Amino acid sequence: MKENWIDQMKDDVVLLHQHQVRFPRFPYEEYKNRVSRARDLMGKYGVDALLLFAPENIFYYTGFKKENFAIEKRWRRGVILPKNGEMIMLTGNEVFFNATVTSWVRDIRAWGGPVELGRPQNFVEGFVQLIKDVDLHHKVLGMEIWNESSAIQVELTYFEFGQLREALAEAKIVDAGNLIWEQRMMKTPFEIKIIEELASITTRGFNAGLKVVREGATERDIIREMFKVMIDEGLDNEPMHNRISLKGPGHYHAEIMGPHDTILKKGDMLEFEGGPCHKGYWSDVHRIASIGEPPVLERKLHDASLQAEQSAIRVIKPGIRVGDIHRAATEELMSIDPRINVNRCKLAGHGLGLHGHEPPYLVPGGKQADIVLREGMYLAVEVGVFDAPEFRAIGGFSKDNLLVTRDGYQLLTKDIPNHLWVR
């Protein structure tokens, strides 16, 4: 009887009977196209397989989304995406069944759980054995090292990464960052549809929140109303992982702060920064509001920021360099007033997607500046102009989101008024 129970719980038996993708995060065709594109890029970069541990990369290539915030070792998961052959995903015991109903990957393995099932009880050992089983342990393996590319969180400890390197001593391990970002910078039509939904939800939420700005309200009142409207409009991200920061009274110098219980009074100013996450994708918008007429200095800083941002946006089209966007913003600021302190002069924006900050970064020099815009890129364009170091006013920080189109750009946040809101 005991053996029969064990046999019924074996992973291959479970997959045979339970692997039905009833809750996909994206269609099968999207999955096939993403994997196919990754394999094309592996050929370009000379990589035999990708080893993926970052939750967002696993989600992007498999459809399996991390739904909790747990980071203990027992939640480890990893993916082997070979240039040739079947993709393999190794998950912890707790989420094995989750993967079978959400991921398009056919070969899903588990580690941990009851020892009677014969699974590996150590993630790294189990993952290395899978690599050896498919004869990749002496090949070129791309990992999320982020040595030459923008970094995102990888859920491996320094010790676990060292174990992998030591166990794969015969392999040539290379940084897969540039390969991954070359693909993820270009949003697919499926992603663009989600991003357009997100822009509509963000717009309604920001407009609702700005209307709440008034004397006697608190920062929490405003943020609460913004997210209530966003949820009513269909905001879909579980668990609720969203971010709208506020810079306000008492901390005009502190750029990223959560909402507080400060009761707003005449003369106070607020900067809204960030946006919600919808189906895994982020928005990032900045707007400024004042309770009562703002000081002349604030008007000057806000107008300079807005003019520079609009100059940057006007040059956007496929074929231009990222550095050209930054130059357009800088030249506009210098034409307004060469003495303006541009606290963010090294950055005029960044890419968006499954993270709030992604490549390309809109910088004046280096490899990022030489990235050429292509149709399908999703950007946040921003220009900060501040009264540093006194911070007598909140400053100007206009930011909008857009998609690069065939002929130019689609401004996604155009219906969130960009003037300085006076309430």
C-alpha positions in Angstrom: 0.0 0.0 0.0 2.8 2.4 0.9 4.7 1.7 -2.4 1.5 2.3 -4.3 1.1 5.7 -2.6 4.7 6.6 -3.4 4.3 5.6 -7.0 1.2 7.7 -7.4 3.1 10.8 -6.0 6.2 10.4 -8.3 6.7 13.6 -10.2 6.5 12.0 -13.6 3.1 10.5 -12.7 1.9 13.8 -11.3 2.9 15.5 -14.6 1.1 12.9 -16.6 -2.2 13.4 -14.8 -2.0 16.9 -13.5 0.0 19.0 -16.0 -2.8 21.0 -17.6 -2.0 24.7 -18.1 -5.3 25.9 -16.8 -4.0 29.3 -15.5 -1.5 30.5 -18.2 0.0 34.0 -17.8 0.5 34.2 -21.5 -0.6 32.1 -24.6 1.4 29.1 -25.8 2.4 31.0 -29.0 3.9 33.7 -26.9 5.9 31.1 -25.0 7.1 29.5 -28.2 8.2 32.8 -29.7 10.1 33.9 -26.5 11.9 30.6 -26.4 12.7 30.7 -30.1 14.0 34.2 -29.8 16.2 33.3 -26.8 17.7 30.4 -28.8 18.4 32.7 -31.8 20.3 35.0 -29.4 22.2 32.0 -27.9 23.5 31.4 -31.4 24.6 35.0 -31.7 26.3 35.1 -28.3 27.8 31.6 -28.5 25.9 30.2 -25.5 24.7 26.5 -25.3 22.2 27.0 -22.5 20.8 29.7 -20.1 20.7 29.0 -16.4 18.0 31.2 -14.9 17.3 32.0 -11.3 15.9 35.5 -11.2 12.1 35.2 -10.7 11.3 37.7 -13.4 13.4 35.9 -16.0 11.8 32.6 -15.0 8.4 34.2 -15.4 9.3 35.7 -18.8 10.5 32.4 -20.3 8.2 29.9 -18.6 5.0 31.6 -17.5 5.7 30.5 -13.9 5.3 33.5 -11.7 6.6 33.9 -8.1 3.5 34.6 -6.1 5.0 35.2 -2.7 7.8 37.1 -1.1 9.6 34.1 0.5 13.3 33.9 0.0 14.4 31.0 2.2 16.5 28.3 0.5 13.5 25.9 0.4 11.9 28.2 -2.2 14.7 27.9 -4.7 13.8 27.4 -8.3 15.8 27.4 -11.5 15.5 26.8 -15.2 17.7 25.2 -17.8 17.0 26.7 -21.2 19.2 24.9 -23.8 19.9 26.1 -27.3 18.9 22.6 -28.4 16.6 20.3 -26.5 13.8 20.5 -23.9 13.7 23.2 -21.3 13.8 21.9 -17.7 12.5 23.7 -14.6 13.3 22.6 -11.1 11.0 24.0 -8.3 10.7 23.5 -4.6 8.2 21.0 -3.3 5.7 23.7 -2.2 5.2 25.2 -5.7 5.6 22.1 -7.8 1.8 21.8 -8.4 1.6 25.6 -9.0 4.1 25.2 -11.9 2.1 22.3 -13.4 -1.0 24.5 -13.9 0.7 27.8 -14.9 3.8 27.0 -16.9 4.1 25.8 -20.5 7.4 24.0 -19.7 6.7 20.3 -20.2 9.7 18.9 -18.1 9.1 20.2 -14.6 11.0 18.6 -11.7 10.7 19.1 -7.9 13.2 19.0 -5.1 12.7 18.6 -1.4 9.5 17.2 0.1 9.1 13.6 1.4 12.3 11.7 1.0 10.3 8.6 -0.1 9.7 10.3 -3.4 13.4 10.0 -4.3 13.8 13.7 -5.0 17.1 15.6 -4.4 17.0 17.2 -1.0 19.4 20.0 -1.9 18.6 22.5 -4.7 22.1 23.1 -6.0 22.9 19.4 -6.1 19.7 18.6 -7.9 20.1 21.4 -10.4 23.7 20.4 -11.2 22.6 16.8 -11.7 20.0 17.9 -14.3 22.7 19.8 -16.2 24.8 16.7 -16.2 21.9 14.5 -17.2 21.4 16.5 -20.4 25.2 16.7 -21.1 25.6 20.4 -20.7 28.2 20.4 -17.8 31.1 20.9 -20.2 29.4 23.5 -22.5 29.1 27.3 -22.5 26.5 28.2 -19.9 25.0 31.7 -19.6 24.2 32.8 -16.1 22.7 36.0 -14.5 26.1 37.3 -13.4 25.4 40.9 -14.4 29.0 41.7 -14.8 28.6 43.8 -17.9 24.9 44.5 -17.9 22.2 46.0 -15.7 21.5 43.8 -12.7 18.3 42.4 -11.2 17.8 40.3 -8.1 18.9 36.6 -8.4 17.6 34.4 -5.6 20.8 32.6 -4.9 23.2 33.2 -2.0 26.8 33.9 -2.6 27.6 30.4 -1.2 25.1 28.7 -3.5 26.5 30.5 -6.5 30.0 29.3 -5.5 28.7 25.7 -5.2 27.4 25.9 -8.7 30.6 27.3 -10.1 32.6 24.6 -8.3 30.3 21.8 -9.4 30.4 23.0 -13.0 34.2 23.4 -13.2 34.2 21.8 -16.7 31.8 24.3 -18.1 32.6 27.8 -19.4 30.3 30.1 -17.5 29.6 33.5 -19.1 27.4 36.5 -18.3 24.0 36.2 -20.0 22.9 39.7 -19.1 23.4 41.3 -22.5 21.6 38.4 -24.2 18.6 38.6 -21.9 18.3 42.3 -22.0 18.6 42.4 -25.8 15.4 40.3 -25.9 13.5 41.8 -23.0 14.1 45.4 -24.1 11.9 44.6 -27.1 8.3 44.2 -26.0 6.2 41.7 -27.9 2.6 42.6 -29.1 1.3 40.6 -26.2 3.3 42.7 -23.7 2.3 45.9 -25.4 -1.3 45.1 -24.9 -0.7 44.7 -21.2 1.3 47.9 -21.1 -1.5 49.8 -22.7 -4.0 48.4 -20.2 -1.5 49.5 -17.5 -1.3 53.0 -18.9 -5.1 53.4 -18.8 -5.3 52.2 -15.2 -2.4 54.4 -14.1 -3.9 57.5 -15.8 -7.3 57.0 -14.0 -5.5 56.4 -10.6 -3.2 59.4 -10.9 -6.0 61.7 -11.9 -8.2 60.5 -9.0 -5.4 61.0 -6.5 -4.5 64.5 -7.7 -8.1 65.5 -7.1 -7.7 64.5 -3.4 -4.8 66.9 -2.9 -6.2 69.6 -0.6 -5.6 71.3 2.7 -6.4 68.9 5.6 -5.8 65.7 3.6 -3.0 63.3 4.4 -0.6 61.7 2.1 -2.1 58.3 2.9 -5.6 59.6 2.0 -4.3 60.5 -1.5 -2.5 57.1 -2.1 -5.4 55.2 -0.8 -7.8 56.8 -3.3 -5.3 56.3 -6.1 -5.1 52.6 -5.5 -8.8 52.2 -4.9 -9.6 53.6 -8.3 -6.8 51.5 -9.9 -8.2 48.3 -8.4 -11.7 49.2 -9.5 -10.3 49.8 -13.0 -8.9 46.2 -13.2 -5.4 46.4 -11.7 -4.3 42.8 -11.6 -1.2 41.9 -9.7 -1.0 39.3 -7.0 0.2 39.7 -4.3 -0.5 43.5 -4.4 3.0 44.7 -5.1 2.8 48.4 -6.1 4.8 51.5 -5.5 3.9 55.2 -5.6 6.3 57.3 -3.5 5.6 60.8 -2.3 8.1 63.6 -1.6 6.4 66.2 0.6 6.5 68.5 3.6 9.6 68.0 5.8 11.5 66.0 3.3 11.8 67.9 0.0 15.4 66.6 -0.2 14.5 62.9 0.2 13.5 61.6 -3.2 11.9 58.2 -2.6 9.6 58.1 0.5 6.4 56.2 1.3 3.2 58.1 2.2 2.9 59.5 5.7 0.2 60.7 8.0 1.3 64.3 7.7 -1.7 66.6 7.4 -1.2 68.9 4.5 -1.6 72.7 4.8 -1.5 75.7 2.6 1.9 76.1 0.9 2.8 72.4 1.0 3.9 70.7 -2.2 4.0 67.0 -3.2 5.8 65.0 -5.8 4.2 61.8 -6.9 6.6 59.2 -8.2 6.1 55.6 -9.5 3.1 53.7 -10.5 1.3 50.4 -10.2 2.2 46.9 -11.4 -0.3 45.2 -13.7 0.1 41.5 -14.7 3.8 41.8 -13.9 4.5 45.1 -15.8 5.4 48.4 -14.2 4.6 52.1 -14.9 6.6 55.0 -13.6 5.2 58.5 -13.7 6.1 61.8 -11.9 3.7 64.7 -11.2 3.9 67.8 -8.9 1.1 69.3 -6.9 0.9 72.4 -4.7 -1.7 73.4 -2.1 -2.2 77.0 -2.9 -0.1 79.1 -5.2 3.5 77.8 -5.3 6.6 80.1 -4.9 8.1 81.6 -8.1 11.1 79.3 -7.7 8.9 76.2 -7.8 7.3 77.4 -11.0 10.7 78.0 -12.6 12.0 74.6 -11.7 8.9 72.8 -12.8 8.7 74.6 -16.1 12.3 73.9 -16.8 11.9 70.2 -16.1 8.8 70.0 -18.3 10.4 71.8 -21.2 13.5 69.6 -21.1 11.4 66.4 -20.8 9.3 67.5 -23.8 12.4 68.2 -25.8 13.8 64.8 -25.0 10.5 63.1 -26.0 10.3 65.0 -29.4 13.5 63.4 -30.7 12.3 59.8 -30.0 12.0 57.5 -33.0 13.5 54.2 -34.2 17.1 54.5 -35.2 18.3 57.2 -32.8 20.8 56.6 -30.1 19.8 56.6 -26.5 22.4 59.3 -25.9 20.6 61.6 -28.3 17.6 61.7 -25.9 19.8 62.7 -23.0 21.5 65.4 -25.1 18.2 66.9 -26.2 17.1 67.3 -22.5 20.5 68.7 -21.5 20.6 71.3 -24.3 17.1 72.5 -23.5 18.0 72.9 -19.8 21.2 74.8 -20.6 19.2 77.1 -23.0 16.8 77.9 -20.2 19.4 78.6 -17.5 23.0 77.3 -17.4 23.0 77.8 -13.6 20.2 75.3 -13.1 21.3 72.5 -10.7 20.3 69.3 -12.5 20.5 66.7 -9.7 19.8 63.9 -12.2 22.0 65.0 -15.0 23.4 61.5 -15.5 20.0 60.0 -16.3 17.2 61.3 -18.5 15.1 58.1 -18.1 15.1 54.3 -18.4 13.4 51.3 -19.8 10.4 49.7 -18.1 8.9 46.2 -18.1 8.8 43.5 -15.5 11.0 45.8 -13.5 10.5 49.5 -12.7 14.0 50.2 -14.0 15.4 48.2 -17.0 17.7 48.9 -19.9 18.1 51.0 -21.9 19.2 53.7 -19.5 19.0 57.2 -21.0 22.5 58.3 -20.2 25.0 60.6 -22.0 27.9 58.2 -22.5 29.1 54.6 -22.4 27.6 51.4 -23.9 24.1 52.3 -22.8 24.2 55.6 -24.7 25.0 53.8 -27.9 21.9 51.5 -27.8 19.7 52.3 -30.8 16.0 52.7 -30.3 13.8 50.2 -31.9 10.1 49.8 -32.3 8.6 48.0 -29.2 10.8 49.6 -26.6 9.0 50.9 -23.5 10.5 53.9 -21.8 10.2 56.4 -19.0 11.6 59.8 -19.9 12.4 62.0 -16.9 14.2 65.2 -16.2 14.9 66.3 -12.6 15.6 70.0 -11.8 16.1 70.8 -8.1 17.0 73.6 -5.7 20.0 71.9 -4.3 21.4 72.0 -1.7 18.8 74.3 0.0 15.6 72.6 -1.2 13.4 75.6 -0.5 11.0 74.1 -3.1 10.1 70.6 -4.1 11.7 71.1 -7.5 10.6 69.9 -11.0 10.6 66.3 -12.0 8.4 65.6 -15.0 8.3 62.0 -16.1 6.1 60.2 -18.7 5.9 56.7 -20.2 5.9 55.9 -23.9 6.3 53.1 -26.5 8.6 53.5 -29.4 6.5 53.0 -32.6 7.4 52.5 -36.2 7.3 56.2 -36.9 8.0 57.8 -33.6 6.4 57.2 -30.2 3.1 56.6 -28.4 2.8 58.7 -25.3 1.0 56.5 -22.9 0.5 59.0 -20.0 -0.7 62.0 -22.1 -4.0 62.1 -20.3 -2.4 62.7 -16.9 -2.1 66.6 -17.0 1.6 67.5 -16.8 1.1 71.1 -15.5 1.9 71.9 -11.9 -1.3 71.0 -10.1 -2.5 73.9 -7.8 -5.3 72.9 -5.4 
